[in-house]
């Protein structure tokens, strides 16, 4: 697959040339954008941003393993893994693994660990020179079956205007591949268990998604590209995520890129897909060759730009351990910079995504010194050989990152390899409650300032405030924030002026005390015990590992305070 890759502030130039498909050489893939440029406005975003708990990690546990060796397994030179691989289990119980290009092949065997290359061409591209047909070079990009016999396929379609100048004289006078490239999403189907595929409807009615304008032979590489696998969501809709590359607002700027989410409840109908418009899935793709469209025509809204950039969309699975979806892609770290690699993000609803976390750093197309000859990687997929799903869209604690390895730069010499991964959930013990039921045992608590007579006696921690800002500190902690979202304090204050208390905290990633990491609560000063329940989940910084808390029980001097208990609540 050929796709523009745009690191921030770096102009990337493609040095390769290619003739009309089928070709004897293939230009470099262009892994998705590592840092998005400005998406279209308005771009409404989900307001809630979940976080990846610090007790969750996905790590590489072993050496790279070879799955498809182009040197020995290929059936022809163009038999290459040129898109993220997919797998499914057919009606005979055999596992099929896709080696996708504009000529599509498969590997087949009893399981993902024992596969052999099959030289049957499953689907060839039509190379239609008419861009309005959405039927030029097509990659089988996503597969889904519910019976192993009928397989629905999402396709990545590239209209290569520079390869059709013989039949369309005057088109693409520059002869440049990228300025004459338009991408879209189409659909195919197999009714024989994956032995062959054909367009699900006669072109152009097999079109699923395109941008709302016609092909421009002197523009930028634009469109929807590199779809994820198809996955069923919590609402029983079928979801696909793609990268979008659009025209820049100002000539000469980088084309903006982002992740587009779309869904359908009917895989047999290409026109039934609806895109996320920033609020719901009511956006409808339109055919710009059929309908008159203007500049205000709605486009698929950017999804979770800060978390996904434009690059985390190539593969998605459901983790039974986490009870969350896991999506991966090639991008940069959340802090920016050039530390590029393969990152993952989590979601419970496929709309709200966690900040991305690194799985593995590998060289990419534009992180190597010379991508015409240096080794690099692209097109990640998560697959679990133990998955009971026909579509291998679930994982347990051990699974694999499948990825294409370019052995000699942008040449055809590329293999499919995999890295073993392990999902680790660290079991931090639940924090013990502070009950203060042993005389003389402060249980690690200590006074900071403006507190005297600080002692445990008669089943409570008692003290007297001597100033307007008394506060006390806990012992050092290892508390998983998301697992302990509330704190209860049972406290009595001598009769007097009504006041308020405040609880502060610090974490493993932010060790500075401050108002932003605190919560206020009203204090009843009537000489009776009251239980105060503090909801810490409402505070943005309540994430990761909480390493200490500080309690300011009230803000009035000359008060007697008794604390019966302080408890973290899951």
Buried (B, 14 or more C-beta within 10 A) or exposed (E): BBBBBBBBEEEEEBEBEBEBBBBEEBBBBBBBBBBBBBBBEEBEBBEEBBBBBBBBBBEBEEEBEEBBEBEEBBBEBBBBBBBBBBBBBBBEEBBBBBBBBBBBBBBBBEEBEEBEBBEEBBBEBBBBBBBBBBBBBBBBBBBBBEEBBBBBBBBBBBBBBBBBBEEEEEBBEEEBBBBBBBBBBBBBBBEEBBBBBEBBBEBBBBBBBBBBBEBBBEBBBBBBBBBBBBBBBEEEBBBBBBBBBBBBEEEEEBBBBBBBBBBBEEBEBBBBBBBBBBEEBEBEBBBBBEEEBEEEEBBBBBBBBEBBBBBBBBBBBBBBEBEBBBBBBBBBBBEEEEEBBBBBBBBBBBBBBBBBBBBBBBBBBBBBEEBEEBBBBBBBBBBBBEBEBBBBBBBEBEBBBBBBBBBEBBBBBBBBBBBBBEBBEEEBEEBEEBBBEEEEBBBEBEBEEBBEEBBBEEBBBBBBBBBEEBBBBBEEBBBBBBEBBEBBBBBBBBEBEEBEBBBBBBBEEBEEBEEEBBBEBEBBBEEEBBEBEBEBEEBEBBBBBBBBBBBBBBBBBEBBBBBBBBBBBE
